[in-house]
Amino acid sequence: MKCQKCGKQAVFHITEMIDATPLELHLCQDHAYEYLHQNGAEPLAEFGPTPCLQEATDELVADDFQVCPYCRAGFQDFRMTTLVGCANDYRCFHDRLEPVIQGLQGATQHVGKRPLRSKGGSNVGPKLVRLRTKLADAIEVEDYELASRLRDQITELENRERLPNSNPASDSACAEDGSVK
């Protein structure tokens, strides 16, 4: 969203109630500072000193300048572009990104879609990934008995995942030109 005064990226979204009507403002950092300090007044001055608010603001500002050790992208970069720099950013900024993702997507875990052929069937993809990981671990520690059992389970799941309606005998009953033998 753009600043309503200059067109830069808006980072402050302010809602004021004027005669029971909400007024929404979208401002860049500079114009938000001007708006909040107009007429030389301190924001929220009528409520008296607000040390808790100042501490919270300082903490938020410090969080904005936290950077990912891998890509050197900061949370402020995400706020400006809504793009993360690398996959590690999801770990670095987890506490700040999770509510944003929850609000946008409605969930924080990817659900995905299933192919039409697996109507009502179980989703074995994650189970295959877990089994393959366990297989690699078993091979690494040289537990070959466990590895062979895991290999057999993987093979069984992969065979079950193949098209349930495909019948190899019926495939060979067709001639090369498509006519039935």
RATAVEN-V392661 format. One record per pair of residues at least 4 apart in sequence whose ideal C-beta (glycine too) atoms are under 6 Angstrom apart, sorted by the first residue. I is the first residue (numbers start at 1). J is the second residue. If there is no record, write none. Layout:
i: (I;I)
j: (J;J)
This chain:
i: (1;1;2;2;3;3;3;3;3;4;5;8;9;10;10;10;11;11;12;12;13;14;15;15;16;17;18;27;27;36;41;44;64;64;65;66;67;67;68;68;68;68;68;70;70;71;71;73;73;75;75;78;84;85;89;93;94;97;98;101;101;102;114;117;124;124;124;128;131;131;131;134;135;135;138;138;138;139;173;175;175)
j: (10;26;7;10;8;10;27;28;31;26;31;28;80;26;27;28;29;79;27;32;26;25;22;24;23;22;23;31;32;43;45;50;75;76;74;75;72;74;73;85;88;89;92;86;88;85;86;77;85;93;96;84;89;89;93;97;98;101;108;105;108;108;118;163;128;157;161;157;150;153;154;150;147;150;143;146;147;147;181;179;181)
